[in-house]
Amino acid sequence: WYQRRVREAVVSTQSTGASHTHQAGVLNHTNPACWALLGHIQYLGDDLKGARDNYERTLSYEAPAPNTHSIRLRLASIYLQLQQYQAAKNMFLLACRDSPSCITWLGVVYRAIGWGN
């Protein structure tokens, strides 16, 4: 019973947060931070396609969003889950260019070797 109530509260909070963030994004549609936050909320709520769309929108702006590196990593992860392997590889390579790390290179190798197939 308790776990069910906690799960319902979390889903309700995520839904409300997503709604408010979307409204803020509509009011200031050129703010990449709003769309990144909405992408994070959707990612945590397992809405991969919505998160992908918002992360892609975030990265399309000239002004960089805060935490662009984590956005690229999450977007690459989403591409892998959606079996968009070439897009995942490209996103991991962009993340490597900006901030090389073992995680970014593992993503490139993962795709280059074809483990995702």
Contact map, one row per residue, 1 for C-alpha under 8 A:
111110000000000000000000000000000000000000000000000000000000000000000000000000000000000000000000000000000000000000000
111111000000000000000000000000000000000000000000000000000000000000000000000000000000000000000000000000000000000000000
111111100000000000000000000000000000000000000000000000000000000000000000000000000000000000000000000000000000000000000
111111110000000000000000000000000000000000000000000000000000000000000000000000000000000000000000000000000000000000000
111111111000000000000000000000000000000000000000000000000000000000000000000000000000000000000000000000000000000000000
011111111100000000000000000000000000000000000000000000000000000000000000000000000000000000000000000000000000000000000
001111111110000000000000000000000000000000000000000000000000000000000000000000000000000000000000000000000000000000000
000111111111000000000000000000000000000000000000000000000000000000000000000000000000000000000000000000000000000000000
000011111111100000000000000000000000000000000000000000000000000000000000000000000000000000000000000000000000000000000
000001111111110000000000000000000000000000000000000000000000000000000000000000000000000000000000000000000000000000000
000000111111111000000000000000000000000000001000000000000000000000000000000000000000000000000000000000000000000000000
000000011111111100000000000000000000000000000000000000000000000000000000000000000000000000000000000000000000000000000
000000001111111110000000000000000000000000000000000000000000000000000000000000000000000000000000000000000000000000000
000000000111111111000000000000000000000010001000000000000000000000000000000000000000000000000000000000000000000000000
000000000011111111100000000000000000000000000000000000000000000000000000000000000000000000000000000000000000000000000
000000000001111111110000000000000000000000000000000000000000000000000000000000000000000000000000000000000000000000000
000000000000111111111000000000000000000010000000000000000000000000000000000000000000000000000000000000000000000000000
000000000000011111111100000000000000010011000000000000000000000000000000000000000000000000000000000000000000000000000
000000000000001111111110000000000000000000000000000000000000000000000000000000000000000000000000000000000000000000000
000000000000000111111111000000000000000000000000000000000000000000000000000000000000000000000000000000000000000000000
000000000000000011111111100000000110110000000000000000000000000000000000000000000000000000000000000000000000000000000
000000000000000001111111110000000110010000000000000000000000000000000000000000000000000000000000000000000000000000000
000000000000000000111111111000000000000000000000000000000000000000000000000000000000000000000000000000000000000000000
000000000000000000011111111110000100000000000000000000000000000000000000000000000000000000000000000000000000000000000
000000000000000000001111111111100110000000000000000000000000000000000000000000000000000000000000000000000000000000000
000000000000000000000111111110000000000000000000000000000000000000000000000000000000000000000000000000000000000000000
000000000000000000000011111110000000000000000000000000000000000000000000000000000000000000000000000000000000000000000
000000000000000000000001111111100000000000000000000000000000000000000000000000000000000000000000000000000000000000000
000000000000000000000001111111110000000000000000000000000000000000000000000000000000000000000000000000000000000000000
000000000000000000000000100111110000000000000000000000000000100000000000000000000000000000000000000000000000000000000
000000000000000000000000100111111110000000000000000000000000000000000000000000000000000000000000000000000000000000000
000000000000000000000000000011111111000000000000000000001110101110000000000000000000000000000000000000000000000000000
000000000000000000000000000000111111100000000000000000000100000011000000000000000000000000000000000000000000000000000
000000000000000000001101100000111111110000000000000000000000000000000000000000000000000000000000000000000000000000000
000000000000000000001100100000111111111000000000000001101100000000000000000000000000000000000000000000000000000000000
000000000000000000000000000000011111111100000000000001100100000010000010000000000000000000000000000000000000000000000
000000000000000000001000000000001111111110000000000000000000000000000000000000000000000000000000000000000000000000000
000000000000000001001100000000000111111111000000001001000000000000000000000000000000000000000000000000000000000000000
000000000000000000000000000000000011111111100000011111100000000000000000000000000000000000000000000000000000000000000
000000000000000000000000000000000001111111110000001000000000000000000000000000000000000000000000000000000000000000000
000000000000010011000000000000000000111111111000001000000000000000000000000000000000000000000000000000000000000000000
000000000000000001000000000000000000011111111111011000000000000000000000000000000000000000000000000000000000000000000
000000000000000000000000000000000000001111111111011000000000000000000000000000000000000000000000000000000000000000000
000000000000000000000000000000000000000111111110000000000000000000000000000000000000000000000000000000000000000000000
000000000010010000000000000000000000000011111110000000000000000000000000000000000000000000000000000000000000000000000
000000000000000000000000000000000000000001111111000000000000000000000000000000000000000000000000000000000000000000000
000000000000000000000000000000000000000001111111111000000000000000000000000000000000000000000000000000000000000000000
000000000000000000000000000000000000000001100111111100000000000000000000000001000000000000000000000000000000000000000
000000000000000000000000000000000000000000000011111110000000000000000000000000000000000000000000000000000000000000000
000000000000000000000000000000000000001001100011111111000000000000000000000000000000000000000000000000000000000000000
000000000000000000000000000000000000011111100011111111100000000000000000001000000000000000000000000000000000000000000
000000000000000000000000000000000000001000000001111111110000000000000000001001100000000000000000000000000000000000000
000000000000000000000000000000000000001000000000111111111000000000000000000000000000000000000000000000000000000000000
000000000000000000000000000000000011011000000000011111111100000000000000000000000000000000000000000000000000000000000
000000000000000000000000000000000011001000000000001111111110000000000011001000000000000000000000000000000000000000000
000000000000000000000000000000000000000000000000000111111111000000000000001000000000000000000000000000000000000000000
000000000000000000000000000000010010000000000000000011111111100000000000000000000000000000000000000000000000000000000
000000000000000000000000000000011011000000000000000001111111100010000000000000000000000000000000000000000000000000000
000000000000000000000000000000010000000000000000000000111111110110010000000000000000000000000000000000000000000000000
000000000000000000000000000000000000000000000000000000011111110000000000000000000000000000000000000000000000000000000
000000000000000000000000000001010000000000000000000000001111111100000000000000000000000000000000000000000000000000000
000000000000000000000000000000000000000000000000000000000011111100000000000000000000000000000000000000000000000000000
000000000000000000000000000000010000000000000000000000000000111110000000000000000000000000000000000000000000000000000
000000000000000000000000000000010000000000000000000000000010111111010000000000000000000000000000000000000000000000000
000000000000000000000000000000011001000000000000000000000110001111110000000000000000000000000000000000000000000000000
000000000000000000000000000000001000000000000000000000000000000111110000000000000000000000000000000000000000000000000
000000000000000000000000000000000000000000000000000000000000000011111110000000000000000000000000000000000000000000000
000000000000000000000000000000000000000000000000000000000010000111111111000000000000000000000000000000000000000000000
000000000000000000000000000000000000000000000000000000000000000000111111100000000000000000000010011000000000000000000
000000000000000000000000000000000000000000000000000000000000000000111111110000000000000000000000000000000000000000000
000000000000000000000000000000000001000000000000000000100000000000111111111000000000000000000000000000000000000000000
000000000000000000000000000000000000000000000000000000100000000000011111111100000000000000110110000000000000000000000
000000000000000000000000000000000000000000000000000000000000000000001111111110000000000000110010000000010000000000000
000000000000000000000000000000000000000000000000000000000000000000000111111111000000000000000000000000000000000000000
000000000000000000000000000000000000000000000000001100110000000000000011111111100000000100100000000000000000000000000
000000000000000000000000000000000000000000000000000000000000000000000001111111110000001110110000000000000000000000000
000000000000000000000000000000000000000000000000000000000000000000000000111111111000000100000000000000000000000000000
000000000000000000000000000000000000000000000001000100000000000000000000011111111100000100000000000000000000000000000
000000000000000000000000000000000000000000000000000100000000000000000000001111111111101100000000000000000000000000000
000000000000000000000000000000000000000000000000000000000000000000000000000111111111100100000000000000000000000000010
000000000000000000000000000000000000000000000000000000000000000000000000000011111111000000000000000000000000000000000
000000000000000000000000000000000000000000000000000000000000000000000000000001111111000000000000000000000000000000000
000000000000000000000000000000000000000000000000000000000000000000000000000000111111100000000000000000000000000000010
000000000000000000000000000000000000000000000000000000000000000000000000000000111111111100000000000000000000000000000
000000000000000000000000000000000000000000000000000000000000000000000000000000110011111110000000000000000000001000010
000000000000000000000000000000000000000000000000000000000000000000000000000000000001111111000000000000000000001000000
000000000000000000000000000000000000000000000000000000000000000000000000000100100001111111100000000000000000000000000
000000000000000000000000000000000000000000000000000000000000000000000000001111110001111111110000000000000010001000000
000000000000000000000000000000000000000000000000000000000000000000000000000100000000111111111000000000000011001100000
000000000000000000000000000000000000000000000000000000000000000000000000000000000000011111111100000000000000000000000
000000000000000000000000000000000000000000000000000000000000000000000001101100000000001111111110000000000000000000000
000000000000000000000000000000000000000000000000000000000000000000000001100100000000000111111111000000011011000000000
000000000000000000000000000000000000000000000000000000000000000000000000000000000000000011111111100000011001000000000
000000000000000000000000000000000000000000000000000000000000000000000001000000000000000001111111110000000000000000000
000000000000000000000000000000000000000000000000000000000000000000001001100000000000000000111111111100010000000000000
000000000000000000000000000000000000000000000000000000000000000000000000000000000000000000011111111110011000000000000
000000000000000000000000000000000000000000000000000000000000000000000000000000000000000000001111111100000000000000000
000000000000000000000000000000000000000000000000000000000000000000001000000000000000000000000111111100000000000000000
000000000000000000000000000000000000000000000000000000000000000000001000000000000000000000000011111110000000000000000
000000000000000000000000000000000000000000000000000000000000000000000000000000000000000000000011111111011000000000000
000000000000000000000000000000000000000000000000000000000000000000000000000000000000000000000001001111111000000000000
000000000000000000000000000000000000000000000000000000000000000000000000000000000000000000000000000111111100000000000
000000000000000000000000000000000000000000000000000000000000000000000000000000000000000000000000000011111110000000000
000000000000000000000000000000000000000000000000000000000000000000000000100000000000000000011011000111111111000000000
000000000000000000000000000000000000000000000000000000000000000000000000000000000000000000011001000111111111100000000
000000000000000000000000000000000000000000000000000000000000000000000000000000000000000000000000000001111111110000000
000000000000000000000000000000000000000000000000000000000000000000000000000000000000000110010000000000111111111000000
000000000000000000000000000000000000000000000000000000000000000000000000000000000000000010011000000000011111111100000
000000000000000000000000000000000000000000000000000000000000000000000000000000000000000000000000000000001111111110000
000000000000000000000000000000000000000000000000000000000000000000000000000000000000000000000000000000000111111111110
000000000000000000000000000000000000000000000000000000000000000000000000000000000000110110000000000000000011111111110
000000000000000000000000000000000000000000000000000000000000000000000000000000000000000010000000000000000001111111100
000000000000000000000000000000000000000000000000000000000000000000000000000000000000000000000000000000000000111111100
000000000000000000000000000000000000000000000000000000000000000000000000000000000000000000000000000000000000011111111
000000000000000000000000000000000000000000000000000000000000000000000000000000000000000000000000000000000000011111111
000000000000000000000000000000000000000000000000000000000000000000000000000000010010100000000000000000000000011001111
000000000000000000000000000000000000000000000000000000000000000000000000000000000000000000000000000000000000000001111
